[in-house]
Amino acid sequence: MAQLLTEAQIQERASILSDWTLEGLTLRCTRKFKDFIEAIDFVNRLVEPAESAGHHPDIEVSYNKVKLTLTTHDAGGLTQKDFDLARVISQIQ
């Protein structure tokens, strides 16, 4: 099981993720696209990196908006896995 990060570690890592926010024990990001098709295309591009990492975001789709939430459920909060995947997702257009 991944080790939980301390509050100081979380703050340090969150400060370099400009498109993600801390909400409780989660990292969240919302992306807006031209339409539903582009939103789903973005979601489909998340599959390979999430599978490779063995770590999966919670995903909500509302027409042209995709809301992603990262937390390590089995650890009960944020771990390095969340920040690593957030960095990868941030690079996906």
Helices and strands as residue ranges (DSSP letters): H 7-14, E 21-23, E 26-32, H 36-53, E 58-62, E 65-70, H 80-90
